[in-house]
Amino acid sequence: MENYTNTIEVKSTADKAYEALTHQVPLWWTEMFEGSSVQTGDVFTIRFGAAIHKTMRVKESIPKSKMIWYVEDSLIALPELKNQKEWIGTGIVWEIKQIEENTRITVIHIGLSPEIECYDICSNGWIQFLASLKLFLETGKGTPYKE
């Protein structure tokens, strides 16, 4: 099974990228954020309106290097999806690597593969929010989901 993977390169530091994944999720992903995503064991929920939410647990947190989230609960209540809970049990791995004055950020969504129903919707969502993360890290202002 091929997992969704995407890499962006940003004009920023690994430290700032890690900070965005731990303390600043509402500034680039969705303003509808509850909980904490700072350290191993933390649990947080992100929402995209009333129809979509994901609750994740931080499984690993290595400053300036790596972050792993495990999806404990999820609902993507879109009428075109028969299986609206496909994210449950998937993992999101963030790898951060400083390369001179830039930082490479790779996201690997383990369990999000072309075989699953939400792949197109979800991979397009990743593209949108990775662009927001890049914008946030380079300009200080992302384009998170707003209700």
N, C-alpha and C positions, 0 to 999 in steps of 0.2 A: 504494500500500500504506500503510495506516494503522499507525503505530508505537504501541506501548503508551506512554502518558504518564500520569503521576500527579504531583500537587503536594500537598505538606503545608506548613502554616505552623506554626512552632514558636516558643515563648517562649525564645529562645536567640540567640546571636550567629552571624554568618556565620563567624567565626573558629572557633568550637566545632563548627559543622557541617562545615567543611572538615577539622578535626582528626578528627572521627568517620569521615570517608571515607578518611583517609590512615593514621592511627595506631591507630584503635579499632574496626575492622571486627568483631573477635571479640566485642566487647561488645554489639553489636546485631544482627548478621546470623547468624553461626555461629561457635561456639567452635572449630570444626575449620578452622583457618586456617593456611596455611603461606606463607612468602615475605614480600614487602613490597609495599605499595600506596602508597608515599609520593611518589615522583617519577616523571617521564616515563622509561619504559624498564623500570621495576620489573615483576616478574611475581609473581603470587600465585595460590594455589589455595584454593578454599573447598569444603568437603564437607558433605553432609547425610547422614550415615551412609555405609554402603558402596556404596549404589546411585546416589548423585548427587554429581557433582563438576563444577566449572567452573574452568578456568585462564584467567586474564586478564592482559593486559599494559596498563600505564598508558600511554595514548597522549598525554594532555595533562593537565597539572596546574597550575592557576592558583590560587594561594592566595586563599581566601575568596570564590571566584567560580565555578570550573568544574573538573570532573574528567571525563575520558573514559577508559573501559576498553574494550578490544577482547577478545572471547572467542576464545582460540586453541584451546582444547580443552574439551569438555563431554560429559558422559554423564548422561542422566536415565533410569536403568534401571528404569522402571516398566512392568509388564506391559501396561497399557492404551495405551502409546505404541508405534507401529510405528517412527517415526523418533525415536530416542533421542538424536540428536546435533544437534537443531535450533538450539541456541544457538551452535554453532561459526560464526564469521564475523559474529556480531551485535556491536553496540556499545551501551554503556551510557553515556549522557551525564547528568551531574549538574550542574544549574545552581543556584547559591546566590546569593540576593539579600537583603541586609539591608533591612528595611522598618521604620523606627523601632526599637522594642525587640524586634521579631520578625524571624524569618528565613524566607524562602520557599525551599523546596527542591523542585525539579522533577527527576524522573527520566524520561528518554526512552530506551526500550529499542528501538534501531533494529534492525529485523528481527523483533521480536516483534509480530506482527499477528494479527488474528482469523482469518486464512487458515491459520495454522500449527497443527499438531496439539496442541502443549502450551499453547496460548494460555490456556485456562481455568485449568489447573493453575498455570501460571507467573504469570499476572496475579494470581491469588489469593495466591501466594507473595509477590509484590511488596507487595500490600496488607498482609499480615501483617508483613513485615519493615520496611516504612515506618512502621507503627504502633510497632514496636520502636525504630526510630531516633528517632521523636518522643519516646517515653517516655524513652529514654536521654538525649536532649538536655535534656529538661525536668526529669528527676528524678535523673539519674546512673545509673539502672539500667534497661537494656533487657531484652528477652526473646529472646535469640538462640537458635538451634537448639543443643541440647546432645545429645551422644551418650549 
